[in-house]
Amino acid sequence: MDAHADKQPPNTSSPHVEARLARDFVTALTDADPATRARAGERVRGRRRVLAGTAAGTLRIGSRTPVEGLPAWVTLDVLHGGFATGAPSAGGPLQPYEAEAARRAGAPEDREALFAHALTEEGLTELGALLDGGRYEIAVPEEAALLTVAWLVRAGKAGAALELAAELRPFAGRLRFTPRPSGAPAPDTGAVHRRTVADARAALARRDQNRAVETQREALGVWGPFADELLRHWLETAGPDHRALDREPDADRHERGAALLARYRRLSREHTPCGRHRDPRSDLGILRGVLEETTAGRPLDGRRVGLLRHAVASMLRKRGLPGSERHTALRGAQAAQAALPSHRDLAHLATDGTAAAGRARRLTGWTTSGHWLNRPPAPPARR
C-alpha cells in the first residue's frame, strides 16, 4: 500500500465499483440459484455503501484508515477489488450471544454495558474460564480483544491490559469485543474442517461452466485450428511465393474452399460461446469473407485483395508459417490448454469422490458432520 495514501485526495470516481454493482444487480435478479442471488444482493448493498461513502467523503479509498472515525486496527467489510464498504465487520446489531450474556450479567442489552461488565472481577473470571476451556469461537479479530485483556491481567501485565482497554473503550458501544461461546472446545490444530460432506457435495453439484473459460477453450481448440486451415488454403492458392493471393483458384481448390465454408457453418452451429470469428474485421473473418466471394464466383476488388494480403501477413507474423517449429509449438501448447478439464467437470469428479468418502466415513464410524459414532478398532501393532 502507498505509504503516502493518507496525503492523497479522496477518490470520488468509482467506475470499477459502478460496473461491478451493475453486474451484481443483474445476478441478484436473474440467477437461477437462490443462494447466488442472495450473495449478489449482499454485494449490491455493500457497493452502494461504497459509492455513498465515497461521494460523501466519509470513505477514503486507498488510505490505511479509509473510514472516518475508525482507527486502522478495526476490521472492515471489504468487497472484491479491495473497496471498504464503511461498515466494521464487528459492528451491526447485537448478536444473540451478546444479548444472552447481558441477561446473565443482569446488565442492559447493549455493548457498552457488556464491555463494562467484562472489566469487572466477575467478568474477567468468566473470560478466564473461556480461555481455560477453549469453548469459544472468534469470527473477527475484535471478538478476541477482551479475551486478550483477561490474559494480560492473568499474566501480571496489568499496565498493558489497562492500555488495551483504554484503546478499545471509545468503540465499546459499537463493536463486538467478546467471543462467541461454543458448545465444544476448539478442534486440535492438526484438524482442518470447513464443511460437512453433504454441504461440500451440494456446493460442488451447483458448480456450472465458467463462460469466459469455455470461450477461451473454444477459441484455442476450435477456431485457432480452423483459422490455420483457412490460411493454408490461401497460401496454396497464392503459390510458392505467397504473393498471388488474387489468383483464380483451380477447380480442386475451389471445391476445397466450398468444403471449408460448409465446415465453418457447421462449427458455428455447434460452438457458440466464442464470437470473435464472426467479426469481419478479424483475420479469420477477412479470410473467410474473401473465400465466400471467390467461391460464389465474384471477382475480388482492390480493397478485398489488400485486406486479404494484410490478414495473411499478420497471421504469419504472429505465429509463423503453419507447420513451422514456432507455429507447431504454439498450437501444441494451446491444444493442451484447451484439453484441460473444465471447472464443472472437476467439481463433478470431486462430488463422486466426496460421496465415496462419505460412505467410507460411515463404514468406519464417522458421520458426515465429523463426529464419531463408534471408533474403529485400533490397527494391529507392527511386529
N, C-alpha and C positions, 0 to 999 in steps of 0.2 A: 504494500500500500504506500502511496506517496506520503512522505514524512511531512510535507507542507500542505496536505489536503485541507487542514483547518483554515489555511490562509486563502484558499481559493474561493471564488464566488460560488454560491449555490447553483446547482444545475436545475434550472426550471423547465428545460425542454426534455421530454421523456418519450421520444418516438418509439424507442425499443419497448418501453412499458406499454404504450398505447397499442402497438402491434400485437403484443402478447395478450393484452386484455381482450382485443377483438377476437383472437383465436380461441381463447379460453371461453369467451361468451358463447361462441358458436358451439363449442364442445359441450358446455353446460346445458344447451338447449336441445342438441340433436344427437348426442352419442347414445348408442343402444344400451350401454351398460349403466345402470343406476349409480353404482359406486364411482364410475368415471365422471358422470355428470355432477355428483356431489363434490368430488375433489376439484373439478373445474370451477364450480360455484364458489368454493372457498378461495381459489386463486383469484377469481374475479373480484371478490370483496377486498382481498389483500392489495391487488393492483390499483383499485380505486382509492384505497387509503394512501398508497404511494403517490399517486397523482395529486390527490387533495393536499397532502402534506408538503409536497414539492412546490405546488402553486402558492400555498400559504406561507412558505418559508420556514415551516417547522421541521422539515426534513432537509438535511444537507447531504446529498449523495456524494460519496467519496470520502467523507470525513470519518475519523475514528469515533466521533460522538455524533452520529447523524441525526439523533432525535433530541430536540430541545428539551432540557430539563432532566435528561437521563445520562449518568456517567458511562464511561467506556466499558465498565465491567458488567453492565446489565445485558443479558442475553435478549436479542431482538428477534422477532419473527422476520425471516428473510426469504424472499421469493427467488425463483430461478433467475440467475443473472446477477445476484448479489444485492438486490434492492431491498432495503429495510422498509417494512410497512409502517413503522412508527409505533407498533404495539409491542410491549415487552412480552416475552414468552411466559414469564412467571406472573403475568397480570391477569386481567379478566375477572369474572365473577368469583365469589367464594366457592371453593370446591367442597363437595360433601364431606370429605375427611376433615377439612378445616372447621366446618360447622359442628361436626361431632366433637372435635377436640375442644371447641369453645364451650359446648354444653357440659362436657365432663369437667372442665375447669370452673364452671359457673361464671364465665366471662361473656360479655357481649359478643355477638356473632360478627365480628369484623377483624381484619388482620392486625390492626394496631393493638387491639386488646390481646390477641394471641401472642404477638411479639412481646408485649409487656409481661404476660404470664410466663413465657419461656425463659425469661431472665430472672424469675424468682427461684427460690431454693427448690420448690416443688417442681417447677418447670424444668430446671436443669437436671433434677433427678429423673424425670420422665425421659428427657433426651439421652441421659446416660444409659438408661435401660434399653433404649433403642440401639445405641451403639454396641452394647454388650450382646444383645440378642440378634442383631442383624436383620430384624424383621421390618425392613423399610425399603422403599423404592425412591429413586431420585430421577425425575424426568428432565429437569433442567438444573444447571449448577446452583441457582439461587436456593433451591429446596434443601441444599446441604449447608446453608450458611449458619443456621442456629445449631446444627449438629457440630459444626466446627467450633463455635463459641463454647459449647459444652465440653468438647475435647480439650480446648486450650485451658479451661478452668481446671479440669481434672489433671492436666499435665503440669499445673502450677504456674501457668503463663497468664496470670490474671490481667497484666497490663495489655498483652496482645488481645485478650478476649474483650476487654473494655474498648480498645481501639477499633476492633472489628464491629462491635455492637454500635459504636458511635457512627461508623461509616454507613451501617445499614439503617439506622433509626429514621432518617428523613424519608425513606421509602417503605417504612413498615406498614403503612396503610394501603399500599398499592401493590406490593409484590409478595409472593409466597416465599417464606424463608424456612418453613418447616417441611420435613419429609412426609411422604405418603406411607402410612402403615401398611404392612404386608402380612398376609396370613402365614407365610413361610419365610424362612431365612434366605438370604441371597444364595444362589447356587454356587457350587465350587468354581473357582476361577478357571478350571480346566474344561468346564462345560459351556457349550455355546447353544443357545436355544432362542429362536425368534418366533417360530410359528409351529402349530401342530401340523401333522402330516395332512390332515383334511384341509386345513387352511391353505397350505402350500399347493396342494393339488388343485384346489379351486382357483387360486391365482394363476397357476400355470395354464389351466384349461381356458382361461379368459384371454390368454395372450394371442393377439392377432398379427397378421402380417404388417411389417413396417413399410409403408408405401414408398418412402424415399429409398430404402434399401432395395426393395423389389424393382423400383425404377432403374437403379444403378445396375442391378443384376441383369436386367433385360438389355440395357444399353451395352453392357460388356459381352453378354453371352449370345445375343441375337443380332443387334443392329451393327455392332462393330464388324463381325464376320461378314454380314451381308454387304456392308459398305466396301469391304475388301473385294468381294466378288464383282461388284459394280466397277470398281477401279480396275481390276484385271481385265474386265470386258473392254473398257475404253482404251487401256494400254495395248491390248491385242488389235483393236480396231485401228489405232494410230500407227501401228507398225513398230519396227525396231527402234527408231529414233524418238518415239513418243511425241512427235510434233504434229503429225497429220490427223489431229483429232476430228477434223471435219470431213474426213474421207468417207465416202459412201461405203457402208458395210456390205460384205458379200452375203449371199443367201443364208449360209451357215450361221454367220454371226447375227444376222437379222433374226433368225429363228431362236438363237440362244438369248438374244435380247428380249424377245417376247416372253420366253420362259422365265427370265429373271423378273420381269414385271408381274407375271402371274404369281410367282412365288412371293413377291413383295406384297401383293394384295392379300394373299393367304396369311402371311406373317402379321400383317396389320390387323387382321381379324382375330388372330389367336393371341397376340401380345399387345395389350392395351395400355399398361402403366406409362411407358415411355412415349412421349410425343415429339421428341426432337427430330425424328426422321421425317415428320410431316412439314417441317419448316422449309419452304422453298429456297431460303437463303443459305441453308446449311450446305456443307459439301455433299453430303449424301442426297439432300433434296435437289441440288443442282444436277448431279449425275443422273438421278432418276428422272427428273423433269426433261432433260435433254434426250434421254433414252425414249421417253414417251413420244417426243416429237419425231425422232428418226424412225421409230417402229411404226408410227402412223403414216410414214411416207412424206412428212412435211420437211422441206429444206430448212437448214439452220441459218439464221441471220447472223450478222457480225457480233451482235450483243450476246447471243447464246453461245457462240464459239468462244468469245472472250471469257464468259462465266465458266465454261467447261474447262478451259485451259487453267484458269485461276484455281478452280477446285482441285483439279488433278495435281497441280504444283503444290498446293497447300497440303494435301494428303501425303504426298511423297516427302515433303519437308518435315512434317510432324512425326511420321512413323517409319519412313523409308520404303523401299520397294517391297511389295508383297513377296514373301519368300526369302528376303534378306535376313541376315543374322539379327539385326536390330528389330526388325518388324516381327520376326518369329518369337524372339524373347519377350517382347511386349505383349503380343497376343496370347502367348502361353501363360504369362502371369495373370492377365485379365481373365482368361478362361478358368484358371484355378480359383480366382476370387469369386467368379460367378457361380462356381460349383459348390461353394461352401453352403452348408445347411442354413436355412432361414431361422430367425428367432422363434417363429411359431413351431417349426419342426423340432428345434432343440427343446422347446417348452413341452411339446407333446411327448418327446422321448423321456424328459425328466419326469413327466407325470406318470409314465409307466414305471419308472424307477422308484418313485415315491410310493406307488401302490404296492410294489414288491417289498419295499422297506416297511410299510405299514403292516403287511402280512407277517413279515419276519418278526417285528416287534411283538405282535400279538402272540405268535408262537412261543417267543422267549419270555413273555411276561410283561412287555411294555405296552402301555396304552398309547393311542395317538396323541394324547395330551402330555406324554412324557413322564408318567408315573408308573411305578412298579405295581403289578398285580401279585405275582409270585416270582420271587427271584429264581433264575435258572440255576441248576446245580453247578457247583464250582468245578472248573476243569481239573482233570486228574494231574497230580504232581508229576513233574518230569523225573525220570529215573536217571 
